[in-house]
Amino acid sequence: MVKPYFCEYCNRKFKGDVRTRKLHLQSQAHRTAYAAYYAQFEAEYRREEMNEQRPSSFAAKSKQKISSKNANDILNHWLQINRPDLYAFSMLRKQLIQLEYDVNKWPVSLRLCCS
């Protein structure tokens, strides 16, 4: 024996076999009742949605962080995470370049004795 099926949207009771349920769920009357049921909550939902504060500052900060970084900063960050060996090498290279730059500022007498 088939258990009766009750549709809460349409307030109808009918035979609960698969074919009958499928026909009912596809019927225009059921779709209209279903849409009307959820439409009664839509205004309240939209009101709550409008009143709730969105984390817009988070989006603004993340955009600002991305835009304030230059390509070199992004590359260094990627190297630091994915290729720590290359990152360490690039940092050593920067230090050597800085040392060479600083040595060129020394007086000539000191540069000759140390090179």
C-alpha positions in Angstrom: 0.0 0.0 0.0 1.3 3.5 -0.9 1.6 6.0 1.8 -0.3 9.3 1.2 1.7 12.4 0.3 0.8 15.8 1.6 2.1 18.9 -0.2 2.5 21.8 2.4 2.7 24.4 -0.3 -0.6 23.4 -2.0 -2.3 22.0 1.1 -3.2 18.9 -1.0 -3.1 15.2 -0.1 -2.7 12.6 -2.8 -1.2 9.1 -3.5 2.5 9.1 -2.7 4.0 7.0 -5.5 6.9 8.4 -7.5 5.0 9.1 -10.7 2.2 11.1 -9.0 4.6 13.1 -6.9 6.7 14.0 -9.9 3.6 15.1 -11.9 2.4 17.2 -9.0 5.8 18.8 -8.4 6.0 19.8 -12.1 2.5 21.1 -12.2 1.8 24.9 -12.7 -0.4 25.0 -9.6 2.4 23.6 -7.4 5.0 26.0 -8.9 2.7 29.0 -8.3 2.0 28.0 -4.7 5.7 27.3 -4.1 6.7 30.8 -5.4 4.0 32.5 -3.4 5.1 30.7 -0.2 8.7 32.0 -0.6 7.6 35.4 -1.8 6.1 36.2 1.5 9.5 36.0 3.2 11.4 37.9 0.4 10.6 41.4 1.7 11.8 40.6 5.2 14.9 38.9 3.9 15.8 41.9 1.7 15.2 44.3 4.6 17.5 42.3 6.8 20.1 42.2 4.0 19.9 46.0 3.6 20.3 46.6 7.3 23.3 44.3 7.8 26.7 45.9 7.5 28.9 44.5 4.9 32.6 44.2 5.5 33.4 46.7 2.7 36.5 47.9 4.5 38.0 44.5 4.1 37.6 44.6 0.4 39.0 48.1 0.2 42.0 47.2 2.3 42.7 44.1 0.2 42.6 46.1 -3.0 44.8 48.8 -1.4 47.4 46.2 -0.3 47.5 44.7 -3.8 47.8 48.0 -5.6 50.4 49.4 -3.2 52.8 46.6 -3.9 55.1 46.8 -6.9 56.1 43.9 -9.1 59.4 43.4 -7.2 57.5 43.0 -3.9 55.1 40.5 -5.4 58.0 38.5 -6.9 59.9 38.5 -3.6 56.9 37.2 -1.8 56.3 34.5 -4.3 60.0 33.5 -4.1 59.9 33.4 -0.3 57.0 31.0 -0.3 57.7 28.8 -3.3 61.5 29.0 -3.8 63.2 29.8 -0.6 66.6 28.9 -2.1 66.2 31.5 -4.9 64.9 34.0 -2.4 68.0 33.6 -0.2 70.2 34.0 -3.2 68.4 37.2 -4.3 68.8 38.6 -0.8 72.5 37.9 -0.8 72.8 39.4 -4.2 71.1 42.6 -3.0 73.5 42.8 0.0 76.5 42.4 -2.3 75.3 45.1 -4.6 74.7 47.4 -1.6 78.2 46.7 -0.3 79.7 47.5 -3.7 77.7 50.7 -3.8 78.9 51.6 -0.3 82.5 50.8 -1.1 82.4 53.3 -4.0 81.6 56.0 -1.4 84.8 55.3 0.6 87.9 57.5 0.1 90.3 56.3 -2.5 93.0 55.5 0.0 90.8 53.0 1.8 89.5 51.4 -1.4 93.0 50.6 -2.6 94.1 49.0 0.6 91.1 46.8 1.0 90.6 45.6 -2.6 
